[in-house]
Amino acid sequence: PEVPADEVPIDSITNGVHTATWVGPEMAEVLDRHLPPQWAEGSKADQWQRVRDIPDAELWRARERARERFVYLIRERLREQLLARGATEPEASLADDVLDPGILTIGFARRFAQYKRGTLLLTDPERIKRLLLSSDRPIQVVVAGKAHPLDDGGKEMIRELVHFSSDPEVRTRVAFIEDYDMELARALVQGVDVWLNNPRRPLEACGTSGMKAALNGALNCSVLDGWWDECFDGTNGWAIGSRDSYDDPDYQDRVDSSALYDLLEREIAPRFYDRSEGPIPRRWVERMKSSIGGLGDFLTARRMVGEYVER
């Protein structure tokens, strides 16, 4: 700390993701039509801004198709899980009722380290149930991830999530998917409407899953940490809480969970279900365009590697 900054030759470069690996077929088809050729290999920031000129209906249809594909894949994975546990065919068929292709879908997937707070959404079970079961603005949540074999706290979070998702009242609105792998990761970032990230600040390294989701038109809802702390501008997603931090982790969790519930109730669900201008949620698509158009170049591995070379 006592050394002048210009004498310290250490800098930081934010991660990026490999666009072609993570962008789903629905979004890629739209971007192929509206961005320059080879956009996945290295379009510049001004070229990503062309996303703002894509017709709302076209972008929204891609989002709906991706969500529909995702829901059917999750049902298939859930069915396999049930059969692997010894369920009968009639019991396994319950998976066919899980999730709805037309409902606001939130994704959360990562290693279940305790600082990542995988159960923050369950802090107030009754409040989240009201959101899940709302008659006019329902949400659904898909969670995936693994805990380290020696991390009892991480395993306990998974147990809580599995128990909650087994509640008959919310069984069709919450899914926990086992054996998190790259295939499932791709489906998640391509299929959800909102990517949730709620670690304790300032412990997040980067959070590249949210980058992958953003390239697919999902909107990030995250604490101000990692890459989101650099990129959130008020129009491209949502920030959970503020940069304030508290010494008491339980109090911090209560503050952040309350902020998350408020966002879901007052901002996210109302915007998604606002059809005041026809069948397309114009205000939601506007935020999608702000996210993809404004962040597209920054999120890419091309930008990251370029910074390593230049800096």
C-alpha positions as a LaTeX table, in Angstrom:
\begin{tabular}{lrrr}
\hline
Residue & $x$ (\AA) & $y$ (\AA) & $z$ (\AA) \\
\hline
Pro1 & 0.00 & 0.00 & 0.00 \\
Glu2 & 2.85 & 2.45 & 0.67 \\
Val3 & 4.27 & 2.09 & $-2.86$ \\
Pro4 & 3.12 & 4.63 & $-5.49$ \\
Ala5 & 0.62 & 3.12 & $-7.90$ \\
Asp6 & 2.73 & 3.78 & $-10.98$ \\
Glu7 & 5.54 & 1.67 & $-9.46$ \\
Val8 & 3.32 & $-1.38$ & $-9.03$ \\
Pro9 & 3.20 & $-3.25$ & $-12.38$ \\
Ile10 & 0.18 & $-5.33$ & $-11.41$ \\
Asp11 & $-3.20$ & $-4.68$ & $-13.03$ \\
Ser12 & $-6.46$ & $-6.57$ & $-13.37$ \\
Ile13 & $-8.20$ & $-7.77$ & $-16.51$ \\
Thr14 & $-11.82$ & $-8.83$ & $-16.35$ \\
Asn15 & $-12.66$ & $-12.25$ & $-17.73$ \\
Gly16 & $-14.63$ & $-12.76$ & $-20.92$ \\
Val17 & $-16.45$ & $-15.74$ & $-22.40$ \\
His18 & $-16.22$ & $-17.59$ & $-25.73$ \\
Thr19 & $-19.25$ & $-16.27$ & $-27.57$ \\
Ala20 & $-19.77$ & $-19.10$ & $-30.06$ \\
Thr21 & $-19.71$ & $-21.71$ & $-27.30$ \\
Trp22 & $-22.42$ & $-20.10$ & $-25.17$ \\
Val23 & $-24.86$ & $-18.27$ & $-27.45$ \\
Gly24 & $-27.87$ & $-20.50$ & $-28.15$ \\
Pro25 & $-29.26$ & $-21.26$ & $-31.60$ \\
Glu26 & $-32.30$ & $-18.99$ & $-31.18$ \\
Met27 & $-30.27$ & $-15.88$ & $-30.35$ \\
Ala28 & $-27.49$ & $-16.76$ & $-32.80$ \\
Glu29 & $-30.03$ & $-16.90$ & $-35.62$ \\
Val30 & $-31.19$ & $-13.36$ & $-34.83$ \\
Leu31 & $-27.66$ & $-12.00$ & $-34.45$ \\
Asp32 & $-26.64$ & $-13.64$ & $-37.74$ \\
Arg33 & $-29.30$ & $-11.57$ & $-39.47$ \\
His34 & $-28.49$ & $-8.23$ & $-37.86$ \\
Leu35 & $-24.80$ & $-8.14$ & $-36.92$ \\
Pro36 & $-21.82$ & $-8.26$ & $-39.28$ \\
Pro37 & $-20.63$ & $-11.70$ & $-40.44$ \\
Gln38 & $-18.37$ & $-13.48$ & $-37.97$ \\
Trp39 & $-19.83$ & $-11.43$ & $-35.09$ \\
Ala40 & $-19.06$ & $-14.28$ & $-32.68$ \\
Glu41 & $-15.35$ & $-14.06$ & $-33.47$ \\
Gly42 & $-14.88$ & $-10.37$ & $-32.82$ \\
Ser43 & $-17.42$ & $-7.63$ & $-33.43$ \\
Lys44 & $-16.54$ & $-4.23$ & $-32.01$ \\
Ala45 & $-18.70$ & $-2.33$ & $-29.52$ \\
Asp46 & $-20.36$ & $-0.13$ & $-32.18$ \\
Gln47 & $-21.38$ & $-3.23$ & $-34.13$ \\
Trp48 & $-23.05$ & $-4.76$ & $-31.06$ \\
Gln49 & $-25.07$ & $-1.55$ & $-30.79$ \\
Arg50 & $-26.97$ & $-2.67$ & $-33.91$ \\
Val51 & $-28.92$ & $-4.97$ & $-31.58$ \\
Arg52 & $-30.95$ & $-1.90$ & $-30.64$ \\
Asp53 & $-32.36$ & $-1.84$ & $-34.20$ \\
Ile54 & $-33.64$ & $-5.43$ & $-34.13$ \\
Pro55 & $-37.46$ & $-5.53$ & $-34.19$ \\
Asp56 & $-38.84$ & $-6.17$ & $-30.72$ \\
Ala57 & $-41.00$ & $-9.05$ & $-31.95$ \\
Glu58 & $-38.00$ & $-10.85$ & $-33.45$ \\
Leu59 & $-35.89$ & $-10.58$ & $-30.31$ \\
Trp60 & $-38.78$ & $-11.58$ & $-28.06$ \\
Arg61 & $-39.65$ & $-14.61$ & $-30.16$ \\
Ala62 & $-36.05$ & $-15.84$ & $-29.87$ \\
Arg63 & $-36.29$ & $-15.46$ & $-26.08$ \\
Glu64 & $-39.56$ & $-17.40$ & $-25.96$ \\
Arg65 & $-38.26$ & $-20.23$ & $-28.14$ \\
Ala66 & $-35.13$ & $-20.57$ & $-26.00$ \\
Arg67 & $-37.20$ & $-20.68$ & $-22.81$ \\
Glu68 & $-39.49$ & $-23.32$ & $-24.27$ \\
Arg69 & $-36.54$ & $-25.53$ & $-25.28$ \\
Phe70 & $-35.06$ & $-25.07$ & $-21.83$ \\
Val71 & $-38.24$ & $-26.10$ & $-20.00$ \\
Tyr72 & $-38.49$ & $-29.36$ & $-21.95$ \\
Leu73 & $-34.83$ & $-30.15$ & $-21.23$ \\
Ile74 & $-35.31$ & $-29.52$ & $-17.50$ \\
Arg75 & $-38.34$ & $-31.82$ & $-17.45$ \\
Glu76 & $-36.27$ & $-34.53$ & $-19.10$ \\
Arg77 & $-33.43$ & $-34.14$ & $-16.59$ \\
Leu78 & $-35.85$ & $-34.19$ & $-13.66$ \\
Arg79 & $-37.47$ & $-37.34$ & $-14.97$ \\
Glu80 & $-34.05$ & $-39.02$ & $-15.21$ \\
Gln81 & $-33.27$ & $-37.94$ & $-11.64$ \\
Leu82 & $-36.49$ & $-39.44$ & $-10.31$ \\
Leu83 & $-35.96$ & $-42.75$ & $-12.12$ \\
Ala84 & $-32.36$ & $-42.93$ & $-10.89$ \\
Arg85 & $-33.67$ & $-42.62$ & $-7.32$ \\
Gly86 & $-35.98$ & $-45.59$ & $-7.86$ \\
Ala87 & $-39.21$ & $-43.76$ & $-8.69$ \\
Thr88 & $-41.89$ & $-45.62$ & $-10.62$ \\
Glu89 & $-42.93$ & $-44.47$ & $-14.09$ \\
Pro90 & $-46.10$ & $-42.77$ & $-12.76$ \\
Glu91 & $-44.00$ & $-40.97$ & $-10.12$ \\
Ala92 & $-41.40$ & $-39.94$ & $-12.69$ \\
Ser93 & $-44.14$ & $-38.59$ & $-14.95$ \\
Leu94 & $-44.70$ & $-35.81$ & $-12.39$ \\
Ala95 & $-41.68$ & $-34.13$ & $-13.99$ \\
Asp96 & $-43.85$ & $-33.42$ & $-17.06$ \\
Asp97 & $-45.77$ & $-30.81$ & $-15.05$ \\
Val98 & $-42.74$ & $-28.93$ & $-13.76$ \\
Leu99 & $-42.21$ & $-25.39$ & $-15.09$ \\
Asp100 & $-44.26$ & $-23.49$ & $-17.64$ \\
Pro101 & $-42.77$ & $-22.32$ & $-20.97$ \\
Gly102 & $-44.60$ & $-18.99$ & $-20.68$ \\
Ile103 & $-43.59$ & $-17.91$ & $-17.17$ \\
Leu104 & $-40.81$ & $-15.57$ & $-16.02$ \\
Thr105 & $-37.88$ & $-17.94$ & $-15.43$ \\
Ile106 & $-34.99$ & $-17.27$ & $-13.05$ \\
Gly107 & $-31.76$ & $-19.26$ & $-13.16$ \\
Phe108 & $-29.15$ & $-19.77$ & $-10.45$ \\
Ala109 & $-26.25$ & $-22.16$ & $-11.05$ \\
Arg110 & $-22.82$ & $-22.32$ & $-9.48$ \\
Arg111 & $-20.56$ & $-24.13$ & $-7.08$ \\
Phe112 & $-22.31$ & $-24.23$ & $-3.73$ \\
Ala113 & $-19.70$ & $-22.45$ & $-1.64$ \\
Gln114 & $-21.30$ & $-20.79$ & 1.36 \\
Tyr115 & $-20.32$ & $-17.23$ & 0.38 \\
Lys116 & $-22.36$ & $-17.60$ & $-2.83$ \\
Arg117 & $-25.53$ & $-17.82$ & $-0.68$ \\
Gly118 & $-27.41$ & $-20.34$ & $-2.78$ \\
Thr119 & $-30.42$ & $-20.23$ & $-0.44$ \\
Leu120 & $-30.78$ & $-16.44$ & $-0.17$ \\
Leu121 & $-34.01$ & $-16.64$ & $-2.17$ \\
Leu122 & $-35.47$ & $-18.90$ & 0.56 \\
Thr123 & $-34.82$ & $-16.46$ & 3.42 \\
Asp124 & $-38.56$ & $-15.71$ & 3.65 \\
Pro125 & $-40.33$ & $-18.88$ & 2.43 \\
Glu126 & $-43.80$ & $-17.36$ & 2.49 \\
Arg127 & $-42.74$ & $-14.32$ & 0.50 \\
Ile128 & $-41.07$ & $-16.38$ & $-2.21$ \\
Lys129 & $-44.10$ & $-18.68$ & $-2.33$ \\
Arg130 & $-46.32$ & $-15.68$ & $-3.02$ \\
Leu131 & $-44.07$ & $-14.76$ & $-5.94$ \\
Leu132 & $-44.00$ & $-18.30$ & $-7.29$ \\
Leu133 & $-47.76$ & $-18.78$ & $-7.05$ \\
Ser134 & $-48.94$ & $-15.31$ & $-8.08$ \\
Ser135 & $-52.08$ & $-15.52$ & $-10.20$ \\
Asp136 & $-51.05$ & $-12.74$ & $-12.61$ \\
Arg137 & $-47.25$ & $-12.42$ & $-12.28$ \\
Pro138 & $-45.83$ & $-15.85$ & $-11.37$ \\
Ile139 & $-42.14$ & $-16.69$ & $-11.41$ \\
Gln140 & $-40.32$ & $-20.02$ & $-11.60$ \\
Val141 & $-36.80$ & $-20.85$ & $-10.48$ \\
Val142 & $-34.27$ & $-23.40$ & $-11.71$ \\
Val143 & $-31.23$ & $-24.09$ & $-9.54$ \\
Ala144 & $-28.23$ & $-26.26$ & $-10.37$ \\
Gly145 & $-24.81$ & $-26.79$ & $-8.87$ \\
Lys146 & $-22.55$ & $-28.96$ & $-6.77$ \\
Ala147 & $-20.91$ & $-28.66$ & $-3.37$ \\
His148 & $-17.39$ & $-29.76$ & $-2.52$ \\
Pro149 & $-17.55$ & $-33.19$ & $-0.82$ \\
Leu150 & $-15.98$ & $-31.73$ & 2.33 \\
Asp151 & $-18.13$ & $-28.60$ & 2.42 \\
Asp152 & $-20.93$ & $-29.51$ & 4.82 \\
Gly153 & $-22.36$ & $-25.99$ & 4.66 \\
Gly154 & $-22.64$ & $-26.17$ & 0.87 \\
Lys155 & $-24.28$ & $-29.59$ & 1.07 \\
Glu156 & $-26.76$ & $-28.25$ & 3.63 \\
Met157 & $-27.78$ & $-25.46$ & 1.22 \\
Ile158 & $-28.47$ & $-28.05$ & $-1.46$ \\
Arg159 & $-30.52$ & $-30.09$ & 1.02 \\
Glu160 & $-32.62$ & $-27.00$ & 1.81 \\
Leu161 & $-33.23$ & $-26.34$ & $-1.88$ \\
Val162 & $-34.18$ & $-29.94$ & $-2.64$ \\
His163 & $-36.55$ & $-29.96$ & 0.33 \\
Phe164 & $-38.17$ & $-26.70$ & $-0.76$ \\
Ser165 & $-38.55$ & $-27.85$ & $-4.38$ \\
Ser166 & $-40.27$ & $-31.02$ & $-3.15$ \\
Asp167 & $-43.03$ & $-29.03$ & $-1.42$ \\
Pro168 & $-46.25$ & $-30.01$ & $-3.27$ \\
Glu169 & $-47.39$ & $-26.40$ & $-3.15$ \\
Val170 & $-44.49$ & $-25.12$ & $-5.28$ \\
Arg171 & $-43.28$ & $-28.35$ & $-6.91$ \\
Thr172 & $-44.16$ & $-27.15$ & $-10.43$ \\
Arg173 & $-42.43$ & $-23.78$ & $-9.95$ \\
Val174 & $-39.02$ & $-24.77$ & $-8.52$ \\
Ala175 & $-36.53$ & $-27.29$ & $-9.85$ \\
Phe176 & $-33.16$ & $-28.37$ & $-8.49$ \\
Ile177 & $-31.12$ & $-30.18$ & $-11.14$ \\
Glu178 & $-28.36$ & $-32.59$ & $-10.14$ \\
Asp179 & $-25.11$ & $-33.39$ & $-11.93$ \\
Tyr180 & $-24.42$ & $-29.84$ & $-13.08$ \\
Asp181 & $-22.33$ & $-30.09$ & $-16.25$ \\
Met182 & $-21.53$ & $-28.06$ & $-19.35$ \\
Glu183 & $-24.62$ & $-29.22$ & $-21.25$ \\
Leu184 & $-26.87$ & $-28.08$ & $-18.44$ \\
Ala185 & $-24.90$ & $-24.86$ & $-18.01$ \\
Arg186 & $-25.45$ & $-24.04$ & $-21.68$ \\
Ala187 & $-29.17$ & $-24.74$ & $-21.43$ \\
Leu188 & $-29.48$ & $-22.54$ & $-18.35$ \\
Val189 & $-27.70$ & $-19.48$ & $-19.70$ \\
Gln190 & $-29.57$ & $-19.80$ & $-22.99$ \\
Gly191 & $-33.04$ & $-20.43$ & $-21.57$ \\
Val192 & $-33.66$ & $-18.27$ & $-18.50$ \\
Asp193 & $-35.01$ & $-14.72$ & $-18.48$ \\
Val194 & $-33.11$ & $-13.58$ & $-15.38$ \\
Trp195 & $-29.70$ & $-14.67$ & $-14.14$ \\
Leu196 & $-29.47$ & $-14.45$ & $-10.36$ \\
Asn197 & $-26.13$ & $-13.90$ & $-8.62$ \\
Asn198 & $-26.05$ & $-13.05$ & $-4.92$ \\
Pro199 & $-22.67$ & $-13.73$ & $-3.27$ \\
Arg200 & $-21.43$ & $-11.77$ & $-0.28$ \\
Arg201 & $-19.46$ & $-8.74$ & $-1.43$ \\
Pro202 & $-16.57$ & $-8.51$ & $-2.14$ \\
Leu203 & $-15.89$ & $-12.26$ & $-2.49$ \\
Glu204 & $-16.98$ & $-12.78$ & $-6.11$ \\
Ala205 & $-14.03$ & $-13.24$ & $-8.47$ \\
Cys206 & $-15.81$ & $-12.38$ & $-11.73$ \\
Gly207 & $-19.10$ & $-14.22$ & $-12.32$ \\
Thr208 & $-18.76$ & $-15.30$ & $-15.94$ \\
Ser209 & $-22.01$ & $-17.30$ & $-15.92$ \\
Gly210 & $-23.87$ & $-13.99$ & $-15.90$ \\
Met211 & $-21.88$ & $-12.92$ & $-18.95$ \\
Lys212 & $-22.96$ & $-16.03$ & $-20.84$ \\
Ala213 & $-26.58$ & $-15.41$ & $-19.90$ \\
Ala214 & $-26.42$ & $-11.76$ & $-20.98$ \\
Leu215 & $-25.23$ & $-12.72$ & $-24.47$ \\
Asn216 & $-28.40$ & $-14.80$ & $-24.76$ \\
Gly217 & $-30.70$ & $-11.95$ & $-23.81$ \\
Ala218 & $-31.14$ & $-12.84$ & $-20.14$ \\
Leu219 & $-31.08$ & $-9.91$ & $-17.73$ \\
Asn220 & $-28.73$ & $-10.02$ & $-14.76$ \\
Cys221 & $-29.97$ & $-9.50$ & $-11.24$ \\
Ser222 & $-26.85$ & $-9.43$ & $-9.11$ \\
Val223 & $-25.12$ & $-7.90$ & $-6.15$ \\
Leu224 & $-22.61$ & $-5.24$ & $-7.14$ \\
Asp225 & $-19.59$ & $-7.50$ & $-7.26$ \\
Gly226 & $-17.37$ & $-9.05$ & $-9.91$ \\
Trp227 & $-17.96$ & $-7.96$ & $-13.49$ \\
Trp228 & $-21.45$ & $-6.65$ & $-12.67$ \\
Asp229 & $-19.98$ & $-3.98$ & $-10.41$ \\
Glu230 & $-18.10$ & $-2.68$ & $-13.45$ \\
Cys231 & $-20.94$ & $-2.92$ & $-15.96$ \\
Phe232 & $-24.30$ & $-2.26$ & $-14.30$ \\
Asp233 & $-25.64$ & 1.10 & $-15.50$ \\
Gly234 & $-29.27$ & 1.06 & $-14.32$ \\
Thr235 & $-30.71$ & 0.12 & $-17.72$ \\
Asn236 & $-29.15$ & $-3.29$ & $-18.47$ \\
Gly237 & $-30.43$ & $-5.36$ & $-15.53$ \\
Trp238 & $-30.80$ & $-4.95$ & $-11.77$ \\
Ala239 & $-28.51$ & $-4.50$ & $-8.78$ \\
Ile240 & $-29.39$ & $-6.22$ & $-5.51$ \\
Gly241 & $-28.95$ & $-3.74$ & $-2.68$ \\
Ser242 & $-26.05$ & $-1.31$ & $-2.62$ \\
Arg243 & $-22.31$ & $-1.38$ & $-2.02$ \\
Asp244 & $-22.87$ & $-1.05$ & 1.72 \\
Ser245 & $-21.56$ & $-3.98$ & 3.73 \\
Tyr246 & $-22.15$ & $-5.04$ & 7.31 \\
Asp247 & $-19.99$ & $-6.95$ & 9.77 \\
Asp248 & $-22.88$ & $-9.23$ & 10.78 \\
Pro249 & $-23.34$ & $-11.74$ & 7.91 \\
Asp250 & $-26.85$ & $-12.70$ & 9.05 \\
Tyr251 & $-27.92$ & $-9.07$ & 8.99 \\
Gln252 & $-26.27$ & $-8.65$ & 5.57 \\
Asp253 & $-28.27$ & $-11.63$ & 4.30 \\
Arg254 & $-31.54$ & $-10.18$ & 5.60 \\
Val255 & $-30.84$ & $-6.82$ & 3.99 \\
Asp256 & $-29.91$ & $-8.36$ & 0.64 \\
Ser257 & $-32.77$ & $-10.86$ & 0.58 \\
Ser258 & $-35.25$ & $-8.07$ & 1.28 \\
Ala259 & $-33.76$ & $-6.04$ & $-1.57$ \\
Leu260 & $-34.03$ & $-9.06$ & $-3.86$ \\
Tyr261 & $-37.68$ & $-9.68$ & $-2.99$ \\
Asp262 & $-38.45$ & $-6.00$ & $-3.56$ \\
Leu263 & $-36.86$ & $-6.13$ & $-7.01$ \\
Leu264 & $-38.82$ & $-9.23$ & $-7.99$ \\
Glu265 & $-42.11$ & $-7.83$ & $-6.72$ \\
Arg266 & $-41.84$ & $-4.20$ & $-7.84$ \\
Glu267 & $-39.50$ & $-4.18$ & $-10.83$ \\
Ile268 & $-38.76$ & $-7.50$ & $-12.49$ \\
Ala269 & $-42.12$ & $-9.32$ & $-12.57$ \\
Pro270 & $-44.15$ & $-6.17$ & $-13.41$ \\
Arg271 & $-41.84$ & $-5.34$ & $-16.31$ \\
Phe272 & $-41.89$ & $-8.90$ & $-17.68$ \\
Tyr273 & $-45.69$ & $-9.12$ & $-17.60$ \\
Asp274 & $-46.38$ & $-5.59$ & $-18.84$ \\
Arg275 & $-48.34$ & $-6.16$ & $-22.05$ \\
Ser276 & $-49.91$ & $-2.68$ & $-22.16$ \\
Glu277 & $-48.64$ & $-2.17$ & $-25.74$ \\
Gly278 & $-49.68$ & $-5.54$ & $-27.14$ \\
Pro279 & $-48.42$ & $-9.13$ & $-26.75$ \\
Ile280 & $-44.74$ & $-8.13$ & $-26.51$ \\
Pro281 & $-43.34$ & $-6.74$ & $-23.23$ \\
Arg282 & $-41.76$ & $-3.68$ & $-24.81$ \\
Arg283 & $-40.09$ & $-2.40$ & $-21.63$ \\
Trp284 & $-38.51$ & $-5.81$ & $-21.02$ \\
Val285 & $-37.19$ & $-6.04$ & $-24.59$ \\
Glu286 & $-35.85$ & $-2.50$ & $-24.25$ \\
Arg287 & $-33.76$ & $-3.67$ & $-21.29$ \\
Met288 & $-32.65$ & $-6.76$ & $-23.23$ \\
Lys289 & $-31.38$ & $-4.53$ & $-26.02$ \\
Ser290 & $-29.55$ & $-2.32$ & $-23.55$ \\
Ser291 & $-27.89$ & $-5.39$ & $-22.06$ \\
Ile292 & $-26.85$ & $-7.14$ & $-25.28$ \\
Gly293 & $-26.02$ & $-3.99$ & $-27.23$ \\
Gly294 & $-24.15$ & $-2.24$ & $-24.45$ \\
Leu295 & $-22.31$ & $-5.24$ & $-23.01$ \\
Gly296 & $-21.79$ & $-7.52$ & $-26.02$ \\
Asp297 & $-18.24$ & $-6.49$ & $-26.84$ \\
Phe298 & $-17.10$ & $-6.31$ & $-23.20$ \\
Leu299 & $-18.33$ & $-9.83$ & $-22.42$ \\
Thr300 & $-16.28$ & $-11.56$ & $-25.08$ \\
Ala301 & $-13.05$ & $-13.49$ & $-24.77$ \\
Arg302 & $-11.86$ & $-11.49$ & $-27.79$ \\
Arg303 & $-11.88$ & $-8.33$ & $-25.68$ \\
Met304 & $-10.21$ & $-10.11$ & $-22.76$ \\
Val305 & $-7.38$ & $-11.59$ & $-24.84$ \\
Gly306 & $-6.89$ & $-8.24$ & $-26.56$ \\
Glu307 & $-6.42$ & $-6.58$ & $-23.18$ \\
Tyr308 & $-3.85$ & $-9.18$ & $-22.14$ \\
Val309 & $-1.91$ & $-8.50$ & $-25.33$ \\
Glu310 & $-2.12$ & $-4.72$ & $-25.13$ \\
Arg311 & $-1.73$ & $-4.23$ & $-21.37$ \\
\hline
\end{tabular}
